[in-house]
Amino acid sequence: MSSEIEKKYLTDLEVVSLAIDIEDRGYEFYTMASEKFSNDKKIKEFFDEMAREELIHKSKFEELYRKLLDEKKGDDSAYFDIEASIYLTMLYKTSVFPSENLVEEVLKNVDTIYDAIELAIRAEKDSILFYDEIVKEAKFDATKRIVITLLNEEIKHFIDLSNKLKEV
C-alpha cells in the first residue's frame, strides 16, 4: 500500500497560499488553546498574543500574494523545481498545526499546558522548515524578502514558546 506523492510544480503564488493556510491553522490552534486553558490568565494572554501574531503574518502573506498576482502576469519562471515542490507539499501536509476542522480534536488529547506548548513548538519548527525552503527556492525577490522577515518571526515564536515551556 504505497501512497503516491503528487509530482507537481508549485508557483510562488501557490506556496504563498499554503503559507496563508499555515498561519490560519496557527491562529485557530492558539485561539482554541487560549480557550482551553482560560483558567490560567498568563497562559491565556500568551496564547492570545501568539494568535494575534499569526493574523499579522497571514495579512503579510496576503499582501505578498496580491503583489505577486499583479507582478506575475503568467510568468512561468515562477515555478519551484520539482524536488522543492514535493518537499514543500509534504511539509505542508504533515504540518503539526492541524487543519481548522481538526484543531478541536487535537486539543481534546492535550491535557496540560506543557503539552500544548510542546505541540506549538513542533508546529513552529515545521513553519520554520517550510519558510526556510521558500527562501532558498523562491524565484521572486519580493517573496524572499517577506518570507525572510516572517521566518525570523517564526524563530522568535519558537524561542518564546521554548522559554514559556521552561516556566511551566
KEKOLKOL-196791 format. One line per 2 residues: number of its first residue (from 1); their letters; for each residue x, y, z of N, C-alpha, C. Coordinates in Angstrom, 3 decimals, padded with zeros to 6 digits. Example, Ala and Ser with C-alpha at 12.3 -4.5 7.8 and 13.67 -1.06 7.14 Angstrom:
1 = as = 013.190/-005.690/007.800/012.300/-004.500/007.800/013.200/-003.300/007.800 | 012.850/-002.250/007.080/013.670/-001.060/007.140/012.900/000.030/007.870
% end
This chain:
1 = ms = 000.844/-001.193/000.000/000.000/000.000/000.000/000.881/001.245/000.000 | 001.180/001.777/-001.147/002.020/002.981/-001.205/001.177/004.165/-001.645
3 = se = 001.384/005.269/-000.952/000.654/006.478/-001.362/001.590/007.309/-002.229 | 001.163/007.554/-003.412/001.975/008.281/-004.386/001.986/009.769/-004.061
5 = ie = 003.186/010.340/-004.021/003.320/011.778/-003.803/003.018/012.475/-005.123 | 002.174/013.469/-005.050/001.837/014.209/-006.263/003.063/014.990/-006.737
7 = kk = 003.486/014.724/-007.953/004.652/015.414/-008.519/004.143/016.585/-009.340 | 004.092/017.727/-008.703/003.505/018.912/-009.317/004.395/020.105/-008.999
9 = yl = 004.686/020.895/-010.009/005.455/022.123/-009.782/004.573/023.139/-009.077 | 005.120/023.771/-008.051/004.396/024.829/-007.361/004.888/026.194/-007.835
11 = td = 003.981/027.146/-007.883/004.371/028.526/-008.191/004.522/029.292/-006.881 | 005.135/030.470/-006.966/005.240/031.333/-005.786/003.847/031.601/-005.219
13 = le = 002.879/031.821/-006.098/001.515/032.099/-005.635/000.946/030.929/-004.834 | 001.151/029.709/-005.335/000.627/028.540/-004.634/001.304/028.354/-003.281
15 = vv = 002.614/028.582/-003.237/003.358/028.427/-001.987/002.921/029.484/-000.969 | 002.716/030.705/-001.430/002.245/031.767/-000.527/000.833/031.425/-000.035
17 = sl = 000.030/030.846/-000.887/-001.310/030.417/-000.486/-001.232/029.346/000.610 | -000.302/028.404/000.493/-000.097/027.392/001.539/000.339/028.063/002.842
19 = ai = 001.218/029.058/002.730/001.697/029.783/003.912/000.544/030.504/004.611 | -000.362/031.068/003.826/-001.544/031.735/004.404/-002.349/030.714/005.213
21 = di = -002.515/029.525/004.661/-003.264/028.484/005.360/-002.549/028.043/006.635 | -001.225/027.958/006.599/-000.454/027.593/007.795/-000.683/028.624/008.895
23 = ed = -000.675/029.896/008.530/-000.913/030.954/009.519/-002.335/030.874/010.065 | -003.297/030.546/009.201/-004.684/030.338/009.642/-004.759/029.207/010.671
25 = rg = -004.075/028.121/010.359/-004.061/026.972/011.264/-003.455/027.366/012.618 | -002.363/028.123/012.576/-001.733/028.585/013.813/-002.680/029.445/014.624
27 = ye = -003.385/030.346/013.937/-004.347/031.217/014.607/-005.430/030.381/015.301 | -005.980/029.415/014.584/-007.027/028.554/015.154/-006.504/027.793/016.366
29 = fy = -005.296/027.248/016.238/-004.720/026.475/017.329/-004.539/027.346/018.573 | -003.907/028.507/018.400/-003.639/029.366/019.555/-004.930/029.901/020.170
31 = tm = -005.918/030.204/019.338/-007.201/030.695/019.847/-007.895/029.623/020.687 | -007.918/028.406/020.177/-008.577/027.317/020.917/-007.773/026.910/022.154
33 = as = -006.438/026.979/022.066/-005.610/026.685/023.240/-005.874/027.729/024.322 | -006.043/028.982/023.918/-006.353/030.061/024.856/-007.677/029.773/025.567
35 = ek = -008.663/029.313/024.800/-009.966/028.983/025.394/-009.855/027.783/026.336 | -009.108/026.777/025.907/-008.978/025.558/026.713/-008.299/025.825/028.057
37 = fs = -007.301/026.715/028.041/-006.538/026.996/029.263/-006.852/028.389/029.818 | -008.106/028.810/029.640/-008.516/030.163/030.049/-008.496/030.364/031.568
39 = nd = -008.439/029.270/032.330/-008.374/029.404/033.788/-007.014/029.915/034.281 | -006.002/029.862/033.405/-004.679/030.406/033.732/-004.500/031.705/032.937
41 = kk = -004.653/032.834/033.623/-004.680/034.148/032.952/-003.412/034.401/032.119 | -002.245/034.095/032.680/-000.985/034.349/031.970/-000.871/033.511/030.696
43 = ik = -001.240/032.252/030.805/-001.172/031.360/029.644/-002.194/031.784/028.597 | -003.393/032.138/029.045/-004.425/032.608/028.116/-003.913/033.823/027.344
45 = ef = -003.336/034.805/028.053/-002.791/036.006/027.399/-001.663/035.647/026.435 | -000.825/034.691/026.834/000.284/034.258/025.978/-000.255/033.673/024.665
47 = fd = -001.223/032.744/024.768/-001.805/032.142/023.567/-002.561/033.180/022.734 | -003.237/034.125/023.384/-003.938/035.195/022.656/-002.948/036.031/021.838
49 = em = -001.806/036.349/022.437/-000.782/037.136/021.734/-000.223/036.345/020.545 | 000.018/035.058/020.743/000.509/034.212/019.648/-000.517/034.194/018.507
51 = ar = -001.791/034.106/018.846/-002.859/034.102/017.833/-002.859/035.417/017.065 | -002.732/036.538/017.776/-002.687/037.857/017.106/-001.522/037.934/016.127
53 = ee = -000.371/037.417/016.532/000.803/037.452/015.653/000.597/036.592/014.411 | -000.094/035.469/014.545/-000.393/034.636/013.377/-001.263/035.407/012.384
55 = li = -002.224/036.193/012.877/-003.075/037.012/011.998/-002.250/038.070/011.263 | -001.278/038.655/011.962/-000.399/039.650/011.334/000.408/038.983/010.220
57 = hk = 000.941/037.795/010.507/001.698/037.061/009.484/000.810/036.764/008.281 | -000.415/036.313/008.559/-001.347/035.993/007.474/-001.576/037.219/006.591
59 = sk = -001.770/038.382/007.209/-002.033/039.589/006.406/-000.806/039.969/005.570 | 000.400/039.718/006.085/001.619/039.993/005.294/001.696/039.057/004.091
61 = fe = 001.338/037.793/004.296/001.332/036.849/003.184/000.237/037.199/002.177 | -000.924/037.647/002.650/-001.992/038.052/001.732/-001.564/039.254/000.901
63 = el = -000.855/040.173/001.521/-000.327/041.341/000.806/000.683/040.893/-000.259 | 001.562/039.964/000.120/002.538/039.422/-000.824/001.818/038.717/-001.974
65 = yr = 000.784/037.961/-001.669/000.025/037.247/-002.687/-000.530/038.230/-003.722 | -001.148/039.314/-003.222/-001.711/040.324/-004.142/-000.610/040.960/-004.994
67 = kl = 000.536/041.236/-004.375/001.661/041.842/-005.100/002.173/040.898/-006.190 | 002.333/039.633/-005.847/002.804/038.649/-006.829/001.787/038.479/-007.957
69 = ld = 000.525/038.509/-007.620/-000.533/038.386/-008.616/-000.427/039.533/-009.630 | -000.178/040.737/-009.140/-000.009/041.901/-010.020/001.237/041.777/-010.885
71 = ek = 002.349/041.332/-010.272/003.637/041.275/-010.983/003.730/040.094/-011.933 | 003.132/038.976/-011.552/003.377/037.710/-012.245/002.897/037.712/-013.682
73 = kg = 001.640/037.985/-013.897/001.060/038.043/-015.237/001.472/036.846/-016.115 | 001.309/035.637/-015.566/001.542/034.425/-016.352/002.991/034.047/-016.571
75 = dd = 003.895/034.554/-015.753/005.320/034.265/-015.896/005.637/032.863/-015.374 | 006.009/031.943/-016.267/006.290/030.564/-015.866/007.605/030.405/-015.108
77 = sa = 008.437/031.425/-015.063/009.681/031.326/-014.299/009.378/031.311/-012.799 | 008.098/031.443/-012.466/007.688/031.468/-011.062/007.583/030.071/-010.457
79 = yf = 007.971/029.038/-011.190/007.849/027.678/-010.666/009.029/027.306/-009.777 | 008.704/026.621/-008.668/009.728/025.974/-007.847/010.112/024.700/-008.577
81 = di = 011.365/024.236/-008.450/011.705/022.988/-009.126/010.935/021.836/-008.476 | 010.948/020.677/-009.127/010.064/019.582/-008.707/010.417/019.065/-007.315
83 = ea = 011.721/018.954/-006.993/012.108/018.461/-005.668/011.625/019.409/-004.572 | 011.831/020.704/-004.791/011.379/021.706/-003.815/009.858/021.686/-003.704
85 = si = 009.187/021.522/-004.828/007.722/021.484/-004.828/007.198/020.306/-004.007 | 007.797/019.141/-004.217/007.377/017.947/-003.479/007.656/018.125/-001.991
87 = yl = 008.857/018.640/-001.672/009.250/018.848/-000.278/008.294/019.829/000.412 | 008.005/020.940/-000.240/007.102/021.939/000.338/005.692/021.360/000.535
89 = tm = 005.235/020.587/-000.437/003.913/019.966/-000.325/003.871/019.017/000.870 | 004.914/018.212/001.031/004.961/017.268/002.154/005.062/018.008/003.487
91 = ly = 005.867/019.070/003.552/005.950/019.866/004.784/004.580/020.421/005.144 | 003.889/020.925/004.142/002.558/021.491/004.371/001.582/020.415/004.870
93 = kt = 001.584/019.261/004.203/000.627/018.201/004.542/000.893/017.590/005.913 | 002.155/017.595/006.352/002.495/016.975/007.638/002.658/018.008/008.747
95 = sv = 002.267/019.233/008.479/002.365/020.295/009.480/001.675/019.884/010.776 | 002.334/020.215/011.897/001.774/019.858/013.197/000.506/020.649/013.491
97 = fp = 000.464/021.933/013.053/-000.778/022.681/013.257/-001.855/021.978/012.452 | -002.876/021.477/013.123/-003.919/020.743/012.392/-004.785/021.676/011.566
99 = se = -005.432/021.106/010.548/-006.354/021.903/009.759/-007.507/022.335/010.659 | -008.190/023.387/010.229/-009.214/024.043/011.053/-010.225/023.065/011.657
101 = nl = -010.658/022.094/010.863/-011.681/021.166/011.357/-011.123/020.109/012.309 | -009.796/020.041/012.476/-009.203/019.044/013.372/-008.619/019.637/014.652
103 = ve = -008.562/020.959/014.758/-007.936/021.605/015.919/-008.602/021.141/017.215 | -009.917/021.178/017.226/-010.652/020.796/018.432/-010.313/019.357/018.831
105 = ev = -010.271/018.474/017.837/-009.950/017.064/018.077/-008.546/016.905/018.666 | -007.582/017.613/018.094/-006.199/017.537/018.564/-006.098/018.071/019.994
107 = lk = -006.747/019.197/020.257/-006.671/019.790/021.596/-007.403/018.962/022.659 | -008.358/018.130/022.249/-009.021/017.232/023.211/-008.002/016.300/023.852
109 = nv = -006.999/015.906/023.065/-005.979/014.975/023.534/-004.817/015.669/024.245 | -004.886/016.984/024.356/-003.844/017.752/025.042/-004.368/018.093/026.425
111 = dt = -003.761/017.482/027.443/-004.282/017.639/028.797/-003.624/018.754/029.596 | -002.381/019.061/029.268/-001.663/020.040/030.091/-001.179/021.215/029.244
113 = iy = -000.912/022.306/029.921/-000.339/023.486/029.256/000.998/023.104/028.635 | 001.769/022.306/029.363/003.073/021.846/028.884/002.922/021.151/027.527
115 = da = 001.946/020.239/027.434/001.713/019.507/026.176/001.292/020.447/025.043 | 000.461/021.431/025.370/000.003/022.391/024.356/001.182/023.204/023.824
117 = ie = 002.043/023.637/024.715/003.205/024.433/024.296/004.176/023.569/023.491 | 004.349/022.323/023.922/005.227/021.406/023.186/004.720/021.184/021.756
119 = la = 003.410/021.016/021.622/002.799/020.851/020.303/003.023/022.113/019.457 | 002.852/023.276/020.071/003.074/024.538/019.361/004.533/024.676/018.923
121 = ir = 005.463/024.233/019.760/006.892/024.284/019.398/007.142/023.436/018.153 | 006.578/022.233/018.120/006.761/021.371/016.937/006.157/022.015/015.695
123 = ae = 005.013/022.653/015.860/004.360/023.321/014.729/005.193/024.494/014.230 | 005.753/025.271/015.141/006.594/026.404/014.733/007.855/025.904/014.026
125 = kd = 008.402/024.781/014.492/009.563/024.189/013.796/009.193/023.834/012.361 | 007.994/023.263/012.180/007.518/022.937/010.835/007.428/024.198/009.975
127 = si = 006.901/025.269/010.557/006.781/026.536/009.824/008.161/027.059/009.433 | 009.115/026.951/010.355/010.485/027.419/010.079/011.065/026.633/008.905
129 = lf = 010.904/025.317/008.902/011.395/024.496/007.783/010.731/024.909/006.473 | 009.417/025.098/006.514/008.647/025.474/005.326/009.129/026.814/004.776
131 = yd = 009.244/027.824/005.638/009.633/029.162/005.195/011.094/029.196/004.756 | 011.940/028.414/005.412/013.344/028.354/005.023/013.482/027.808/003.601
133 = ei = 012.692/026.793/003.278/012.716/026.225/001.925/012.212/027.243/000.902 | 011.204/028.009/001.255/010.711/029.046/000.340/011.823/030.052/000.053
135 = vk = 012.516/030.487/001.101/013.603/031.475/000.927/014.664/030.922/-000.025 | 014.999/029.643/000.134/016.041/029.035/-000.701/015.620/028.911/-002.161
137 = ea = 014.319/028.653/-002.392/013.878/028.270/-003.730/013.012/029.289/-004.468 | 012.518/030.307/-003.787/011.594/031.256/-004.430/012.272/031.988/-005.591
139 = kf = 011.487/032.239/-006.624/012.024/032.905/-007.817/011.964/034.428/-007.706 | 011.006/034.948/-006.940/010.843/036.397/-006.840/011.501/036.946/-005.582
141 = da = 012.236/038.044/-005.746/012.880/038.690/-004.599/011.864/039.163/-003.568 | 010.709/039.624/-004.035/009.670/040.087/-003.106/009.252/038.945/-002.180
143 = tk = 009.134/037.747/-002.735/008.774/036.581/-001.930/009.856/036.323/-000.890 | 011.110/036.302/-001.340/012.220/036.027/-000.418/012.279/037.049/000.709
145 = ri = 012.140/038.336/000.371/012.240/039.394/001.394/011.174/039.233/002.468 | 009.940/039.064/002.048/008.849/038.952/003.026/008.979/037.670/003.828
147 = vi = 009.325/036.576/003.172/009.416/035.297/003.870/010.583/035.303/004.863 | 011.677/035.972/004.544/012.790/036.089/005.499/012.308/036.807/006.762
149 = tl = 011.554/037.887/006.590/011.008/038.621/007.738/010.131/037.708/008.583 | 009.239/036.961/007.929/008.330/036.082/008.656/009.050/034.873/009.247
151 = ln = 010.080/034.406/008.567/010.896/033.314/009.096/011.516/033.738/010.425 | 012.037/034.961/010.473/012.622/035.463/011.712/011.578/035.574/012.821
153 = ee = 010.357/035.929/012.449/009.287/035.997/013.450/008.905/034.604/013.947 | 008.932/033.612/013.064/008.653/032.234/013.486/009.749/031.731/014.424
155 = ik = 010.980/032.116/014.154/012.092/031.750/015.043/011.872/032.392/016.420 | 011.399/033.637/016.420/011.084/034.317/017.686/009.965/033.562/018.415
157 = hf = 008.946/033.112/017.691/007.876/032.314/018.299/008.452/031.052/018.940 | 009.331/030.396/018.203/009.958/029.167/018.702/010.688/029.450/020.019
159 = id = 011.436/030.549/020.055/012.184/030.927/021.269/011.219/031.287/022.402 | 010.192/032.080/022.087/009.193/032.461/023.105/008.514/031.225/023.695
161 = ls = 008.138/030.296/022.828/007.486/029.070/023.287/008.437/028.227/024.135 | 009.688/028.130/023.709/010.684/027.360/024.461/010.882/027.960/025.849
163 = nk = 010.941/029.293/025.921/011.070/029.958/027.221/009.832/029.745/028.075 | 008.656/029.798/027.467/007.399/029.593/028.197/007.346/028.151/028.724
165 = lk = 007.841/027.207/027.945/007.858/025.801/028.365/008.685/025.632/029.636 | 009.799/026.353/029.716/010.649/026.282/030.906/009.947/026.828/032.145
167 = ev = 009.047/027.817/031.923/008.315/028.424/033.039/007.258/027.500/033.637 | 006.648/026.656/032.791/005.531/025.828/033.290/005.963/024.508/033.900
% end
